[in-house]
Amino acid sequence: MASVITDRSPQELGVELAALLRVDWRAVWPGYPADETGRAEWCAAFGWQPLWAEAGLWVRTPGGGRLHLSSAAPGRPVTRASYAVWRVRSDEPSDHATVTAVALERWEAYLAHMGSLLGPPGWQGAWDSPDFPAPPAPGRWGDAEERREQQAPYRLARWSYANPLAPMFVLDLHCGPGTARGWGSGSGTISLTCHGPADAEASAGPGWLL
């Protein structure tokens, strides 16, 4: 039986996205302070509450979301900010079809709500689309052959802007069977990620040394 780990409504995603659109990303991308006091003050400027450090910094947003800021170390550039809005886990192959059906329904609802705030995505489609875009970082989704074999990401939508400091927003859906991230056959997740110019391997943006 599949277990629901995270289940944010499209309206909750809209609240989080609206808050992210108000963030001064010019102050985020250079990185967060190493000391606890400085880090708390830095987070407070964005309305965030620091939680813990793990491959970057985890923060609590005003909307109650748990946002992960990826960074090599304190004081180094933040490459992206992401959080899961929907996640289900199961080790039973028999759950795959059910989880996929629910995931696709949630994906469409999230996509519609994001579109009401950001407009139509610059690209959207499925894992088998012939023009599926290159990943923001090589190896993150695997090469084309691996992506087709694993059907991952299963769905993806991307919004990008001319301003080099503006995030590239990506909404992606991963679901079984047997993805590289180690989920069971009935598992899946939908994530919102803000890719920044500090991502040295990003498909857009100048790239900074990490």
Secondary structure as UniProt FT lines:
FT   STRAND          3..7
FT   HELIX           10..21
FT   HELIX           25..28
FT   TURN            29..30
FT   HELIX           36..44
FT   TURN            45..47
FT   STRAND          49..53
FT   STRAND          56..60
FT   TURN            62..63
FT   STRAND          66..71
FT   TURN            74..75
FT   STRAND          78..89
FT   HELIX           93..95
FT   HELIX           96..118
FT   STRAND          123..126
FT   TURN            127..128
FT   TURN            130..131
FT   TURN            138..139
FT   HELIX           144..150
FT   STRAND          155..159
FT   TURN            164..165
FT   STRAND          168..175
FT   TURN            180..181
FT   TURN            185..186
FT   STRAND          188..195
FT   TURN            197..198
FT   TURN            200..201
//
